[in-house]
């Protein structure tokens, strides 16, 4: 199967030189060939898995605990206004 690298590049919104097209065509072909080789492996009797480490999500109970007071939280702030952090605007009206 021949891979249409210019089409794939266009779909990915990539501008590729002729040298890059040739390089990626070779690399993509190797990848497709490897996947086809994997398709030939006998997986009968192999249980599907989404991960192999045996790790599970471990969550702690959400317990409210004493925290910093507003005054303590703002104590090292460069600038504050009415009990809030004051920062320079990052969005501007156009």
C-alpha positions in Angstrom: 0.0 0.0 0.0 1.4 3.4 -1.0 1.0 6.2 1.5 -0.1 9.6 0.1 2.2 11.7 2.2 1.3 15.0 0.6 -2.4 14.3 1.4 -1.5 13.4 5.0 0.6 16.5 5.3 -2.2 18.7 4.0 -4.6 17.1 6.5 -2.1 17.9 9.3 -1.7 21.4 7.9 2.0 20.8 7.4 4.2 22.3 4.7 6.9 19.8 3.8 9.8 20.0 1.4 10.4 17.4 -1.2 13.1 15.9 0.9 10.8 15.8 4.0 8.1 14.2 1.9 10.5 11.4 0.8 11.8 10.9 4.4 8.3 10.7 5.9 7.0 8.5 3.2 9.7 6.0 4.1 9.0 6.3 7.8 5.3 6.0 7.5 5.7 3.0 5.3 7.9 1.3 7.9 5.2 2.0 10.5 2.4 0.6 8.4 4.5 -2.5 7.6 5.2 -3.1 11.3 1.5 -2.8 12.2 0.7 -5.3 9.4 3.3 -7.6 10.9 1.6 -7.2 14.3 -1.7 -8.1 12.8 -0.3 -11.5 11.9 0.5 -12.4 15.6 -1.9 -15.0 17.1 -3.7 -13.4 20.0 -6.3 -16.0 20.5 -6.7 -16.6 24.2 -5.0 -13.3 25.1 -7.1 -11.2 27.4 -7.6 -7.6 26.4 -5.9 -5.0 28.6 -5.7 -1.2 28.8 -2.6 -1.2 31.0 -0.1 -3.7 32.3 1.2 -2.3 35.6 -1.6 -3.4 37.9 -1.8 0.1 39.3 -5.2 1.4 40.3 -6.4 4.9 40.9 -5.8 5.7 44.5 -7.7 8.6 45.8 -7.7 10.1 49.3 -10.9 11.1 51.1 -11.5 14.8 50.6 -11.5 16.2 54.1 -11.7 19.9 54.9 -8.7 21.1 57.0 -7.6 24.4 58.3 -5.9 26.4 55.6 -4.2 29.8 55.2 -6.2 32.8 56.1 -6.8 35.3 53.3 -4.3 37.6 54.9 -1.6 34.9 55.0 -2.3 33.9 51.4 -1.9 37.4 50.2 1.1 38.3 52.4 3.7 37.8 49.7 1.6 39.0 46.8 3.1 41.7 44.6 -0.2 43.6 44.5 -3.7 43.1 45.9 -7.0 44.8 45.6 -10.0 44.3 47.9 -8.6 41.1 49.3 -7.7 39.5 45.9 -4.5 39.0 44.0 -4.0 41.8 41.4 -2.2 40.9 38.2 -1.7 42.5 34.8 -4.3 41.8 32.2 -3.5 38.9 29.9 -6.5 39.4 27.6 -7.2 42.7 25.8 -10.3 43.9 23.9 -9.5 44.2 20.2 
